Amino acid sequence: MPSIQNLNCSEFRKVYGYDDYSISEEEHNFPIAYNILFHTDFIQSEFLLRAIYRPQNYYCVHVDGFSPPSYHESVQNLADCFENVFIVSKTENVTYAGFSRLQADLNCMKDHLNQDKPWKYLLNIPGQQFPLKTNAEIVAILKNFKHLNNIAGVIDKVYQNRYKIKFIVVPHSGHPGRLRLSSDTGKKNPPPPHNVTVYKGSAYGIFSRQFVDYVINNKKARDLLKWCRDVYSPDEYYWATLNNNLQLQAPGSNSVGDEMKPFLAVYVSWTPSECYGRRYRAYCIFGIRDLPTLVKRPEMFANKLRIDYDALTLRCLGEWVYNKTLGLVPSGV
């Protein structure tokens, strides 16, 4: 693709179709905030932003501090072409399964609140997710939640050592300059605060604006966040635990029976579910033969697609969403 430096921003937006869409009144009156966490491959990053971009939405972009300066510069140039796309005010060096991953999301959430824009819900997505729904379909899903969150969560009976043992960040022997988590502390993590039951869920979710405000400003939320610092993959525990302990009174949290509602934020094919692409760490990197399944899924996004593994799958899915947005795909397909 031509670099942004070789086109001015208006030409860039025109060439790549950022302003191709007409916006319905319903979409215009229901702006969405996005956290987007990038760490690699600028072409895929731009392709994702293009697929979800609408002028009424707001986009906070976090680029991993470990990413090379050239990648940071490219993403900054991209963001500079849009008034409603901004780089997070504080960048984290993200360690896999570490607290820094959760902190990156929180930094974007705080920035969204500080900007005081009129968004209704916040969605957090990584650079290797891709939408399965148009913006109009996403708005319809969010409106149906009626200010409730949609956050996966089950009582963790399998991976309890991930939060009962203290984990620390140590140098990664296989990747000089990078870090990893280690449980070789010999220490136990104390019980979580406020007598909460620990729930395990997803790093991603559908968060009401009121919930985001609670996460950033409520003392009980901050107490739980402090406890999460020594947990393995704390983002898989923090959102779910906040949302499923009613005594915490988090806005939009689950009431009796809500835990049975389908999780619509993102589709991931975990082992042993169907996968025609490639398995990595028990999840599927989708391939071209997964497309018939993906286009029928009820979730808003799919994770993971990688342009360096199968560019055709990503581009086919992008064209399908684009055509559906323009009304070129029959309803229900």
Secondary structure, 3 states (H helix, E strand, C coil): CCCHHHCCHHHHHHHCCCCCCCCCHHHHCCCEEEEEEECCCHHHHHHHHHHHCCCCCEEEEEECCCCCHHHHHHHHHHHCCCCCEEECCCCCCCCCCCHHHHHHHHHHHHHHHHHCCCCCEEEEEECCEEECCCHHHHHHHHHHHCCCCECCCEECCCCCHHHHECCEEEECCCCCCCEEEECCCCCECCCCHHHCCCEECCCCCEEEHHHHHHHHHCHHHHHHHHHHCCCCCCHHHHHHHHHHCHHHCCCCCCCCCHHHCCCCCEECCECCCCCCCEEECCEEECCHHHHHHHCCCCCCEEECCCCCCCHHHHHHHHHHHHHHHCCCCCCCC
